[in-house]
Amino acid sequence: MRKLFCIRAVAFISFVFIFQLSITSCTKTNTVIKTDTLQEKDTTLTTAILTANSWKIQETIGMVGGNYLYYLRGGSNNTESLDNEYITFNTNNTGTYTDNNGNQTSFTWNFTDATNRKIIWIWNLPTTITVTWESISYDDGAIHYAETYILNGLNVLGSETRIPK
């Protein structure tokens, strides 16, 4: 009886040992799930969108002459205040620029082609200035663009985001 018990015990222990090895020798495979990222296309800036609101600066970063300019609405590291500055485009291709002190000047404007990615506006200051907005995009209710012009002999270059006033 003792031999039978020993053989059964050895068989059982062998079975458990082999079974354990087979469990621990399993390999884990990682499954990677790929999700395509949907790229949202910007809405084309149309005359209707542009003329629906006056536009205030949300953020601008640029150079005037060789001087750095930075403004973020509500920010604390601004190099100047543009809190009250805004621009209004009219459907008849005229507009009004209002500076931070409330002074207003007029301009005329046009998209340069059917893609509406570039606007040239002629600013009626004592010396007429041609302002160019390039690489215009309209996304999430904001206009984004690069701006260039010459003011009082100084080259002005900026990257700006404007939101409805």
C-alpha positions as CSV (number, residue, x, y, z in Angstrom):
1,M,0.0,0.0,0.0
2,R,2.9,2.3,0.8
3,K,4.5,1.7,-2.6
4,L,1.2,2.5,-4.4
5,F,0.9,5.7,-2.3
6,C,4.5,6.7,-3.2
7,I,4.0,6.1,-6.9
8,R,0.8,8.1,-6.9
9,A,2.5,10.9,-5.0
10,V,5.4,10.9,-7.4
11,A,3.0,10.9,-10.4
12,F,1.0,13.7,-8.8
13,I,4.1,15.8,-8.0
14,S,5.4,15.2,-11.5
15,F,2.1,16.2,-13.1
16,V,1.9,19.4,-11.0
17,F,5.6,20.2,-11.8
18,I,5.0,19.7,-15.6
19,F,1.7,21.6,-15.5
20,Q,3.5,24.5,-13.7
21,L,6.2,24.6,-16.2
22,S,3.7,24.7,-19.0
23,I,2.0,27.6,-17.4
24,T,5.1,29.5,-16.6
25,S,6.6,28.8,-20.0
26,C,3.7,30.6,-21.8
27,T,4.8,33.7,-23.6
28,K,2.8,36.9,-23.4
29,T,2.0,38.6,-26.7
30,N,1.4,42.4,-26.7
31,T,-1.4,43.6,-28.9
32,V,-1.0,47.0,-30.3
33,I,-4.2,48.8,-31.4
34,K,-3.6,51.6,-33.9
35,T,-6.1,54.4,-34.2
36,D,-5.9,56.7,-37.2
37,T,-5.7,60.3,-36.2
38,L,-8.2,62.3,-38.1
39,Q,-6.7,65.6,-39.3
40,E,-9.3,68.3,-39.1
41,K,-9.1,70.6,-42.1
42,D,-9.2,74.3,-41.3
43,T,-12.2,76.2,-42.6
44,T,-11.4,78.5,-45.5
45,L,-11.6,82.1,-44.3
46,T,-14.4,83.7,-46.3
47,T,-15.6,87.3,-46.7
48,A,-18.6,86.4,-44.6
49,I,-16.5,85.1,-41.7
50,L,-14.1,88.0,-41.9
51,T,-16.8,90.7,-42.0
52,A,-19.1,89.1,-39.4
53,N,-17.1,90.4,-36.4
54,S,-14.4,92.9,-35.4
55,W,-11.2,91.0,-34.6
56,K,-9.1,91.5,-31.5
57,I,-5.6,90.1,-30.9
58,Q,-5.4,86.9,-28.9
59,E,-1.7,86.5,-29.3
60,T,1.1,88.1,-31.4
61,I,4.8,87.5,-31.5
62,G,7.1,89.5,-33.8
63,M,9.8,92.0,-34.5
64,V,9.5,95.7,-35.1
65,G,12.7,97.1,-36.5
66,G,14.9,94.8,-34.4
67,N,12.8,94.9,-31.3
68,Y,11.0,91.9,-30.0
69,L,7.2,92.2,-29.5
70,Y,5.0,89.8,-27.6
71,Y,1.4,90.0,-26.5
72,L,-0.9,87.4,-25.1
73,R,-4.4,88.5,-24.1
74,G,-4.5,88.2,-20.3
75,G,-0.8,87.4,-20.2
76,S,1.7,88.9,-17.7
77,N,4.9,88.9,-19.9
78,N,3.6,91.3,-22.6
79,T,6.0,93.8,-24.1
80,E,3.1,96.2,-24.8
81,S,-0.6,96.3,-24.2
82,L,-3.0,95.5,-27.1
83,D,-6.0,95.0,-24.9
84,N,-8.1,97.6,-26.7
85,E,-6.7,97.2,-30.3
86,Y,-9.0,95.6,-32.9
87,I,-9.7,95.6,-36.6
88,T,-13.0,95.6,-38.5
89,F,-13.4,94.4,-42.1
90,N,-16.4,95.6,-44.1
91,T,-18.1,93.7,-47.0
92,N,-17.4,96.6,-49.4
93,N,-13.6,95.9,-48.9
94,T,-13.1,98.8,-46.6
95,G,-12.2,98.6,-42.9
96,T,-11.3,100.4,-39.7
97,Y,-8.3,99.8,-37.6
98,T,-8.6,100.9,-33.9
99,D,-5.4,101.2,-32.0
100,N,-5.0,100.6,-28.3
101,N,-5.8,104.2,-27.5
102,G,-9.0,104.2,-29.4
103,N,-7.7,106.1,-32.5
104,Q,-9.2,104.9,-35.7
105,T,-7.8,104.8,-39.2
106,S,-9.3,103.4,-42.4
107,F,-8.0,100.9,-44.9
108,T,-9.1,99.0,-48.0
109,W,-8.5,95.3,-48.4
110,N,-8.7,92.3,-50.8
111,F,-8.0,88.6,-50.8
112,T,-5.3,88.1,-53.4
113,D,-6.8,84.9,-55.0
114,A,-9.6,82.3,-54.6
115,T,-7.8,80.4,-51.8
116,N,-8.3,83.3,-49.4
117,R,-4.9,82.5,-47.8
118,K,-3.6,86.0,-48.3
119,I,-5.0,89.5,-47.8
120,I,-3.4,92.8,-48.7
121,W,-4.8,95.9,-47.1
122,I,-3.8,99.4,-47.8
123,W,-3.7,101.4,-44.6
124,N,-4.6,105.1,-44.9
125,L,-2.0,106.7,-42.6
126,P,-0.3,109.9,-43.3
127,T,2.1,107.7,-45.4
128,T,0.1,104.9,-47.0
129,I,1.2,101.4,-45.7
130,T,0.7,98.1,-47.5
131,V,0.0,95.3,-45.0
132,T,0.2,91.7,-46.0
133,W,-1.4,88.8,-44.1
134,E,-0.1,85.5,-45.5
135,S,-0.7,81.8,-44.7
136,I,-4.1,82.7,-43.3
137,S,-6.0,79.9,-41.6
138,Y,-9.3,79.9,-39.8
139,D,-9.7,77.4,-37.0
140,D,-11.9,77.1,-33.9
141,G,-13.2,80.6,-34.4
142,A,-9.8,82.3,-34.7
143,I,-7.8,83.8,-37.6
144,H,-4.1,82.8,-37.7
145,Y,-1.7,84.5,-40.1
146,A,1.8,86.0,-40.7
147,E,1.9,89.7,-41.1
148,T,4.5,92.0,-42.8
149,Y,4.7,95.7,-43.5
150,I,7.1,98.7,-43.2
151,L,6.1,101.4,-40.7
152,N,8.2,104.6,-40.4
153,G,11.1,102.8,-42.1
154,L,11.0,99.8,-39.8
155,N,10.2,96.3,-41.0
156,V,7.4,94.7,-39.1
157,L,7.0,90.9,-39.0
158,G,4.6,89.1,-36.8
159,S,2.7,85.9,-36.3
160,E,-0.8,86.6,-35.0
161,T,-4.0,85.0,-33.8
162,R,-7.2,87.1,-33.7
163,I,-10.5,86.2,-32.2
164,P,-13.9,87.9,-32.4
165,K,-14.2,91.1,-30.3
